[in-house]
């Protein structure tokens, strides 16, 4: 098992950041590690990489205890922190060569060539890092995380602040890398998790509240709710829509177009239709919306 987390607790002074957290990450798995700000995601990643110690519990990476031999763990772990600290006064190729030498990579030149090709940095390799766009800086950060050919790759918000095109490019790169390595990915972008992650862990206030595939997490949500999009032929008030049996929340999207939420998983569309007939309204369109990961995340962490 590449990563084993056993009963990890972490205090910062009197503040509890992680509360008896346990999970494993399988070989070749891309794990989405989700949670609101301050939930303990970054703390957990820093403990796995040996940057900070746990207050109690055990972390094993490829069978090696991080607390007992952090250097050996770092030899086979790649880490891209959220801040992506780079030596911006160095050139791209110079920086990657420097990192490769720190890891005692045997053939530095060929390794750097491989990383530049893999991460799409060929056109930028002779530029200083401080003139690169944020997207290319993230590519450099990902390249340095891969320079030691790690078995385990830890990525903390790897697409934060990137434009949509850059997000897709980095996402594709992570998917490619994830075919051969174990990847732990922290992000707030739900579409990213749905697109590339095999498994999802959701953490709240230092405790795991969900750990499964996306499909199974959808089934285990504590709050049963359905959402329907409906368009009427004329204006209707929010107050009257809340009279529909089962309706707990309504939201106006645009003129005559509404989102209606029910507090149960029973189909509310018949009640909406009956409401329309009673009010003399014509239903132009009505569609039941599938629950997505963002809804699930909000239900489990609010």
N, C-alpha and C positions, 0 to 999 in steps of 0.2 A: 504493500500500500504506500504510494508516494507521500501522502500527507495524512497524519493521524493527530487529531486534537482530542485530548482527554481532560475533561473537567477543568478547563482553563478559567481562572478568575484573575481579574486585574483591577487593582486600586490605584488611583492617583491621589495620594493623601487619604482623605476620608471618602472621596468620590468613587463609587463603584462603576467601572467602565465595562467590564465583562463579568458575567455572573454564571459560573459553572457551565461553560460552553464546551460541547463535544460534537465532533463530526469527523468524517473521513472524506478524502478526495481520491477517486480512482484514477488509475493510469489512463491517459488519453482523454480525460473528461474536461469540459469547459464548464466551470461552476460560476454562476452569477451570484454574487454576494451583495444583497440589497438591504437597505435600511435607511431611515431618515437621518438627517444630520445629528451627530452626537450619539448614534446608536452603538458605536464600538467597532465599525468596519475597519477603519484605518488602524486602530489599536491592534485588532486581531492580525492584520497583515504584517504589522511591524514585529509582532511576537513571532510569527511564523518565520520571518526572515532573520530573526536574531538581533534586530535593532534594539528592542527593549525586552526585558524579561517579564514573564508572567509572575503574578503574586503567588499563585499556586496552580497546580495542574501540570500537564506534560504535553509537549509538542514534538512529534517525530517526523522527520523528512527523510524519506528513503531509509527508514529504520534508525536514523541518527537523532539522538536527543539534542534539541536546539540549545538547551541550558548547559549541556555537558560539552558540546563541541560545535559552537556557532560557526567557526571558520570552515569546518568541513561541510556544514549545511550550506553556507554561502557559495561554496565551490560549485554546487549543483542547483542553485536557485537564482533565478533572474527576477529583478524587482524594478518596476517603473512606478515611483511614487507620484502622487497627485501633482506636486509642485514641479516635478521633472527638473531637478537641479543639474544644469549643464555648465561646462566651462565655456562661456559664450565668446571668449577672446581666442578660442582655438578654432581651427578649420575642422570641417566634418571628418575628413579622412585622418587628420592628425589626432582628433579626439578619440576616435574609435581605435586607432593604433595604440594610443596611450592606455585605454581601458583594457585592450587585449594583452598588453605587456603586464599590467597589474595582475591579470589572471594567469600569467605565465603560459599563454597560448603559444603552441610550438611554431606554427607558421603564421605569423602576424599578418603579413601582406595578403596571403590567400584568404584568410579568415575575414579580413576587412573587405576584400573584394566580394566575398560571398554575402556579407551583411548588407553592403551597399546595393547589390543587385536585388536581394530579397526584400528590402524595405523601400525600394524605389528612390534611392538617394543619388543615383548616378549623375543627374544634372546639377546637383547641389554639392557634390563631394568636395569641390575646391573652394567653397565659400566659407566665410566665418559663420559660426553658429548664430551670432547676434544679428545677422542680416536675414536669417531665415524666417519664413512665416511660421505661425504656431503649429500648423499642420506638419511642416517639415521638421520642426523641433521635436514634435511627438515621435516622428519616425526615427530621429536620431536617438531619442530616449529608449524607444523600443529596440533599436539595434544594439545599444549598449547593454540592455537587459538580456540579449540573446548571445552576447559575445563569448560567453563561457559554455555555450551549448547546454543550457540548464535542462534538467528533467522537469522542474517545477517553475512556472512563470506566474508571478504575482503582479497584477495590473490594477492600480488604484486610479479610477476615473481617467482612463487612457484617452477618451475623446472629449473631455471637458473643454468647452470654449471653442470647439472647432465648427466650421461651417458644414452644411449637409453633405457636400461632396467629399470633404476631408473625413467626415465621420464614416461614410461608406468605405472609403479607401482603407482606413485603419481597421475597420470592422472586418473587411475581407482578409486583411493581413493576419489578424488575430485568428480568424477561422482557419487559415492555412497552417499557421503555427500549431494550432490546437489539435491537428490531426496526429501530431507526433509527440506532443508534450501535455503535461497536466497544467491547466490554466485556471487561476482564480481571478475573477474579474469583478471589480466594484464599479458600479455606475448608477446614475439616476435616470438614464435614458431607457425606458421600458422596451421600446422597439428594438434596441440593441440586444437586450437580454433575450427577447423572443426570437430574434434572428439567429443568434449564434450559441446560446447556452444550452447544454444538455440537462442541466439541473439547476435548481434555484434554492438558495437559503435566504430567508428574510429574518433580520435581526431587529429587535426593538428593545431599547433600554438595557442593552447588554445581554439579552436572552434571545435564543432562537424561537421564533413563533411559527416558522414553516420551513420544511426541508423536504423537497420532492421535485418531481418533474412539474413543468408548468401546468399540464393537464390535471395532474392529481392535486396540485395546490388549489386550482380552481374549484375542485369538488369539496375541499375541506374548509372553505371559508365559513366563518362562524355566522356571518350575516347573510341571510338569503335575500336576494334582491333581483329584480329584473328591470330592464330599461326599455322603453318603447319610444320611437320617434314617430310623431303623427302630424299631419298637415290638414287643417280644415279649410273650408272655402271662404270663411270670413273670420273676423276678430272674435276672440273669446277671452274672458278674464281669467287670471291666475286663480282667483278665489273660487270660481265655479269649477275649474279643473280639479281642484283639491277635494271637491265633493264626490269625485269618482271613487267608488268603493275600492280600497286597497292602495290608492295613491298617497304617497308620503312626501313626495317632492316633485315640483314642476319647474322647468326652466325654459324660457323663451329663446329660441335660436334666432329667428327672424320673424317677419310678419306672418302670422297664422301658423307658424311652425313651432312645435313644442317638443320637449323631452319630458316624459313622464316616468317617474320611478315608483315601483311598487315595493312594499315591505315584505313580500313573500315571493316564492318561486312559482306561484300559480299564475297562469296566463291572464293578464289584465286586459287584453285586447277586446274581449267580448264586452267588458264593462265600459271601455272607451267608446265602442260602437253604440252601445245602448244609450250612453250619455249624449252622443251626437244626435241620435234620433230624437231623444227627449227635447233637446235644445234646438231642433230644426237645422242642424249643421250637416254639411256633406263632408265625409272623410275623403280627401283627395289622395292621401297615401298614409300607410301605417306599417311600421317595420319593428320587429323585436330585435334589439341590439344584443350581440353576444358580449358577455363579460370579458374584459381584457385584463392584462396583467396590471395595468395602472389602477383599475378599480379594486383588484384583489389586494394590491399593495396598500392602498388607502384603508381598506377594511381591516387588514391585519395590523396596521401600525398606528391608526388614529386613536 
